[in-house]
Amino acid sequence: MGRWQDMTQEELEKQYAPSRWSHRMEKEAVIEAHVREVTEGTRRAQATMQTLLHVPYGGSDGEKLDIYLPTDPSGGKWGEAGAGDESKRSWKNREEGSGGNMPCLPAYPLLFLAAFPLVLYIHGGYWQFLSKEVSGFIAPPLVTHGIAVAAVGYDVAPKGHLDVMVAQVRRSVAFIVQQYSKTSGIYLCGHSAGAHLAAMVLSTDWEEYGVTPDIKGAFLVSGVYDLEPILHTSVNNLLRVSRSDCSAVTLSLPREVAQRNSPVLCMTAATPARKACEVLIAVAQHDSPEFHRQSQEYFQALRSAGWSVSLLDIADTDHFDVIEKLSQWGYILTQVILNMISRA
């Protein structure tokens, strides 16, 4: 495959249309099936698990978390009588000691996560659709193994633009660090656009947020790490908006937005803390060649910067079921995640 810059418009559109590469279904059918699968999986998870839904981590309506809880070490479940005094407490509005980027939030039950690890899941949808409301499908195998899962909500386009989305996901991490301080480590998991956002979290200057997250791992699945090609596809139609009035702007601004929000261009050298963070970049066998190239190049960039990183090509999967199957205990990616967390 040649360089993306040398592709025709039609070729580039196909490379960045994941549904056109599925080996299982036609393009419309595979998207419909994906939405149905993650929706039903989330419904099953919420029907059978202890949850805290719509936990605000910021001031915007979209800045909320859905949290799926493992069993309390004392034998109960969080929020039940006998589950431990701290699990019943509420946190108050905080104006002091919350960091410059943390707004004063309404009171909400505080989850004390004991020593549980927490997986922060960031949904895909090409920055334009899906939501945390259909992101709980990954929880059952993890929660069963004593791992809490938090599905992140963020403002997708056209309401949100890339700068907003990146800042929101970073704020969600800062919120978890400040409010749920007893976790035994944070693990990022993102799919497609969510993998891009998770990768941007790895490049965060946390001094700006007044926290030092203990991010022990990141699972980046079928992501886009260089946004420049996206500018030349129809995906950019909803992303190319101005901050002030959401009207279309000239190409110069989106190129700047793409550059400052491209993880491969925001590479930071691995500090000792970051060297302790294991990064797994996963790609589906039936992702497009461009998605494979993006994963390979980001893998090489991280490794060159001193990060602990591995690359996994998952056989017999496409862009959609590569993440759907995280609801299955025996799925290879589920096992990789469980093994990484168990080693920490």
Helices and strands as residue ranges (DSSP letters): G 4-6, H 9-15, G 18-21, H 27-48, E 50-56, E 64-69, G 85-88, E 90-91, E 108-109, E 118-122, G 132-134, G 136-138, H 139-144, E 148-152, H 162-179, E 186-191, H 193-202, G 206-209, E 215-221, G 228-232, H 236-239, H 252-260, G 263-265, H 272-275, E 278-284, H 289-304, E 308-314, H 321-324, G 325-327, H 332-343
